[in-house]
Amino acid sequence: MTRSPLDPVHDSDVAAIRALLDESRAAWNRGDGTAYGRCFTHDATDVTFVGTVYHGGPEIGRAHQSLFTGFLKGTELALDITDIRFYGPDTAVVVTRGAVGKGRPKRLDKLATYTVVRESGVGWRIAAVQKTRHKRLMEAVSFRVQPETRPTTR
């Protein structure tokens, strides 16, 4: 997690953001689209793994409820937060590794980047999320052919 010396981050904010993502994961695992949608702002953007774009918590919840009773029925979302960066007191970007499947995944092969915001009177909510599959082989080839593309370690 990165903290700016100009903007002190309180451990309670980190805990609240972790709790928000845990809440969204738990709603997914229960197949509860309404609860999943409540984790998002009213004007949120959700770019799914397949490239579908949903807008707003209510639409995200409605669409996911349909998915939870269809293609995603009985699936579980595994999620591991790898980075939280704050951009002022009310905005953070969270990077996660994750997977969706039936039972415990063998590999967390997807990445998601969340923008979370603090809403007055509500608390932290997801304003945007972009999900991407991690293509390890392509990444390895890229690093080998062009080593300067390798990210620096922290």
N, C-alpha and C positions, 0 to 999 in steps of 0.2 A: 504494500500500500504506500502511496506517495502522499506526503503532507507538505504543503507549502509553508515556509516560515512566516509568510505575510498573512496567512489565513489559518489560524489554529483550528484544528479539527478535534472535536470532542469524541471521546470513545463512545459516548452514547449515540452519536450519529452513525458511527461504524456499526454498532450493535443494531440500531434501528434499520439500517440498510440491509444488513445480513438477515434480520427478521423478516423484512419485506420479501426478499428473494426466497426465504424458507417458506413463507406464507404462499407465494405463487407456486412453488414446487409442491407443497402439500395439497393445494387446490387441484393442481394437475393430477397428482397421484390419486385423488379421490374422484376424479372425473367431474369436477364441479366448475363448469364454465362461468357461472355467475360470480363465484368467489375469485376465480382467476381474473376475470375482467375488472373486479374491484381493486386489484393491485395496480391498475393503470390509471393514468390521468384521463379526464374526460376527452381530451384531444390527442391522446397518445398515438404513436405510430408503431406498428408491429410488422416487421419484414420477416416473413417465415423462411424456413430452410428451403422451401421450394420456390420462393420468390413472390408469394402472395403478400399484398400489402393491405393491412387492416388499419382503420382509423378509429380511435376512441375506445375507452374501456368497455362500454356497452357492446359495441360491435365485436371487439376482440373476444369478450366473454361469450356472446351468442355464437360466433363462428366456432370457437373452441368447444362449446357444448356439443355442437353437431359433430365435430371431430372426435370428441370423447365417447360419443355413442356410436361412432362409425370406425373410421380408419385407426384412430388412436385408442380404441376401447381396451381397457385393462393395461395400458402402458404406464410406465413410471418414468419420471424425469429425474435424472441424477445431475447434480450441479455442484461445481467446486469453484468458489471465487478465487481468482488468481491475482486480481489487482483492483484497488479502489483509489481513484484520484478525484480530489475535490477541486472544484472551480468556483470558489466563493462559498458562502455558508449554506446555500440552498440548492447546490447542483453538484452532482458527482457522476463520473463515468466508471462503470464496473465491467470488468472483463471476466468471463467465466468459461470454464470447460464443462462440457456436459454430454449427455446422451439420453436418448429416449428409446425404451424397449420394454419388453416383458421380462421382469426380473432384473437382477443386478447386471449392469453392463460390464463387459470385459475391458472396454476401452472408452474413455471419454473423447470421442472423435469429432465433436462439434464445439465451436466457439460461439459465444454470444456477447455482444457489446450492448450494455444497458446504459441509457442516460436516465438518471433518477433525479427527481426534484422534490423539494420540501414544499408541500401545499399548506397554506395557512389553515389551521384548524383540523387538518386531516393527517398530516405527517408525510413521510416519504412515500412517493409513488413512482411507478415506471412511466417515463414520458416517451421513451423510444427504446426499441430493441431490434437488433439485426443479428440473425443467426446464419452461421456459415459452417460448412463441413471442413474439417482440417485434413488437407491432402498431404500426408507425410511424405510420400514418395516424390511428388512434385517439388515440395519444399526442399528435400534433401538434394535433388538434382540441381535446383536453383542455387543452393549454397555451394555445391561443388563446382559448378560452372562459373558462378559469379560470387565468390566468397564475400564480397563487399555488401551483398544483400542480407547477410546474416545479422539479425538484431544483436545489439550489445546486451550482455547479461547484466542483471542487477543484483 
